[in-house]
Amino acid sequence: MKPIPVVFHIGPLQIHTYGIGLAVTFWFAYRYFARRLRAHGYSDLWLGRAFIWIIVAAVVGARIVHVIANWSYYAHSPAQILAVWHGGLSSFGGLALGVPVGLILARRWCPKLRLAVAIDLVSVVLVLAWSLGRLLGPQLMVAGGGRRTNAWYGMYYAGEVGKRVPVPILQAIECFVIWVIVLQVEKFVRRRGGPIGLVATAAVSLYGLSRFTDEYVFLPHGSGGVAVEAISLVFVGAGILFGGYLLWRNRPGPAASDEEGDPWAAPLSEDEEAAGAGEAGAGAGEAEEGEAATGGGLAGVNGRPA
């Protein structure tokens, strides 16, 4: 099978499939995160303007880390440093700059969204978006394959000689499986009523484990790969340790209930609390009146002369 075309033309305009894939992935992540915000009672009106800054930060961070990790190449080809259409975006770099920018803007424009809640909500989005992004990004770029192979599952990639391990497809499958597992962790947290942060730590640990496996087994080894492996192991260790701490700190007491709630729900404003208190008071008043009327009727019946 021939390599997938990585570029096509519409008249004089040159379109890169890699860029289209990233655009679709960012759009999907935006829609999914907005949906999760609304599902937990938060406004998503701020997200549109924040997302532009998040995309810019993620792309810049991803490119900076990639260039640093592969400086031996870019030192001799400085003109290629800005050529992001040829690929070369580090996942960890995108996270390192994109996530903090998003959290800062969320704090400014959506004050009700606590930091720990935001991290839990967005971690689910990132894992599924990464699954889609692997298929629509590296799979469609120059030199997107892994090690050379003669196996039946090998694929041809532009800019690479011979069949290659289809690492982007494998990573897409891995991230989808991680997404399914993280959703189960979310259900577990919902049943227990906490702890907030466990969803994110599970996502971090599993993603770090998958990236380490991919780099060590499927991808050509170099200085950049060793750095990614080290960072991946840090993710795994940090996620396991912090997740264990959260479970220990929030272990259920003797009065724990199995009734499901929403630990990530948006806090009520003062007006909403006042309205809720008013409705509760009105309901209590109606109940008292009903009891009084019932009591009076019973008294009349019981007080009849024999």
N, C-alpha and C positions, 0 to 999 in steps of 0.2 A: 504494500500500500504506500502510495506517495505521501510526502509530508503535507500537512494541512497548510493551505496558503496563509501566510502571516500578514499579507498586505494586498490590497486591491485598490483600484482606481475608479473614481467617479469623475469622468472628464479629467481636468488637471489636478483634482484633489486626490491626495494619497491617504487612504484609510487603513489603519493598523487594527487587525482583529484583537490584538492584545488590549489596546485602549478601549475598544468597544466592550470587551469582556469586563474590564475593570469598572466601566461606567454602569453597566447592568448590575454588577455586584454591589456597588455603592448605593444604587437606587433601591435594590432589594433590602439592603441593611437599613436604610432610612425608613422604608415602609414597615418593616418588621418591628423595628424599635418603637416607632410611633404607635403601632398597634399594641405593643406590650405596655407602653406608658398609659394609654387610655384604659386598658384592661384593669390596671391597678389604681385608677382614679386620678392620674396626673394629666395635665394639659400637654399637648404636643405642639402647640402653636409656636413655641420658641425653637423647636428642633430644626425647622427649615433653614433659618439663617445660621444656626450653630453648625449645621452639617457641612456647609461650604468650608468653614474654617477647619473642621475636623478632617475633611478630605485633603485639603491643602497640607495640613500638618502631617497627616499619615503618609502622603506621598513623599514629602520632603524628608521626613524621618527615615522612611524606608530606603530612599535613595542614598542618604548620607551613610547609613550603616552598611549598605551594600558596597559603596565605593571604598569605605575604610577597610572592610573585610577583604576587598580585592584590589588593594592599592598597588600591588606589584604590576597589575595590568593597566590600571588607569594612570599610573605615573608615566607610562610610555604612550598612552593614548588619551591625553586630557580632553580632547574634543568629544570623547564618548561619555564624559561624566554626566552631561545633561540629556543623553539620548535614552530616555526612559522608554521610548517606543520599542526598543530592542529588548525590553525586559530588564531585570536587575533591580528588584525591589525587595528589601529584606522584611519579612513578616515581623520580626522582633523590633526593627526600627520603626515600622508603622505603628505598632502598639506603643512603643516607648514615647512617641510624640503625639500621636493621635488621641490616645485615651486620656492623658492628662489635660489636653486642650478641651476635649469634650466634657470632662468633669468640671473644669473651671467654668466653662460657659453654662453648664447645667446649674451650678451653684449660683451663678449670677442671674440667670434668666428663669430658673425654676427653683426657687428657694425651698419649696416643700419637699423636693427630691433629695433625700439624704445620700451622702456619699456611698455608704455600704449598700443601700438599696439600688442606687444607680449602677454600681459595679455588678451586682447580681443580675439585674435586668439586662444589661448590655452584654454580659458574658455569653448568654444563650444566643444572642443575636450574632456575636462575632464568630462563634463556632459554626453556625449554619452558613453564615456569609462566607466563611473560609472554605467550606465545602463547595459552594457554588463558584467562588473565586478561583479555586484550583482548576476547575473545568474550563472556565471562561478566560483565565489569565495565562498561567504558565503553559497550559496545554496548547495554546494558540500563539506562542511566541517563538522567537529564534532560540535554539538550543534549550528547549524545555524538557528534554528527556533526561533520564538518569544514566546508569552504567550501560555499557554495550552488552547486548545479549543476543543469542540465537534462538531463544525460546519462542514458543508460538504466540505469546502475549506481547512480544516486542513490537514497537512502533517506530516509524521514521519521523524525525523532526527536522525542520529547516535548520541549516547551519551545523548539523551533526552527521557524521559518517556512520553508516550501519544502523541496525535496529537498536532501539534503546528501551530500557525499562520505563513504562509509562508512569513515572512517579506522580505527576499531577492527578491522574485518575485514581491511583492508590490513595493519595492524600485526601482526595474528595470523599472517597469511601470511608476512610478513617475518621474524618471530621464529622461526617454524617452519623456514624456510630457514636462518636463522642456526644453529639447533640442529643441523640436518643437517651444516652445514659444521664446526661446532665438534666434533662427533663424529668427523669425518674428521681434524681436527687432533689429537684425542686418540689415534687410531690411529697417526698419524705419530709422536707423542711416545712411544707404547708401543714402536714398532719401534726407535726410536733409544735408548730408555732414558732420555729426558729431552728438553728441560729442563722441570722442574716450573715451572709458572706460565705456560707458553705457551698452554694451553687458556683460562685466564682472560683473558689479554691479547687473544686472538683474539675472545673473546666481547665484551669491552669495546669493542674497535675497531668491530666489525660493528654492535653495538647502537647505539653513538654515531652511526655513519653513517646507520643507518635512522631514528633519532629526528630527526637534523638534516633529512633529506629530508622526513619527515612534517611537521615544524613549518614548514619553508620553503615546501613545495609545496601541502600539503593543508589546513592549519589556518589559521583567521583569525589575522592578525598583530597582536601587541600587545606590551607590555613583558614580559609573562610568556613569550611565545613567543620573543622575542629572547634572554632569559636561558637558556631551554632550548637554543636553537641554540648559544649560546656554550659551555655545559657539554658539549653533544654533541660539538662540535669538540675540546674538551679531552680527552674520552674517546678520540676517534679518534687524536689525536696521541700521547697518553700510551701507548695500547695499542700503536701501531706502533713507537714508539721503544723501549719496554721489551721488546716481543717481539723486535725486532731484536737488542737487547743480549743477551737470553737465548740466542738462536740463535748469536750470535758467541761468547759465553762457553762454550757447551756444544757447539761444533763437534766432530764426531767425529774421533778420532785414527786413525792408520794401522791400529790393531788393533781397530777398531770392528766389532761383530757385528750382523748383521741379525736375530738371534734375538729374538723378542718376550719381554718380561718384564712386570712390573707396577711402574712407578716410584712409584706411589701406595700400594703395599702397606703394611699396618701393620707396624711393627717387632716382632720377636719379643721376648717378655719373657725374663728370665733363666732361668726354669723351662723355657720352650719351647726356648731355645737349649741348655740342658743336656740336655733330652730328645732334641733333634736330634743333639747330639754323641754321646750314648749310643747312639742307633740307628746312627749312622755307624760308631762304634767296634765295635759288635756285628757290623755288616755286614762290616767289614774283617777282624775275627777269623774269621768264617765263611769268608771268601774265602781267608785264609791257611791255614786247616785244609784246605779243599778242594784248594788247591795242593799242600800237603804230602802229602795222601793220593794225589793224582794222581802227584806226583813219586815217591813210594815205589813205587807200582804200576809205573810206567815203569822204575824202577831194577830191580825184580824181573824184569821181562820182558827188559830189556837185559842183565841180569847172568846169564841162564841159560847153563849150559855148552853148548857147541856139540855 
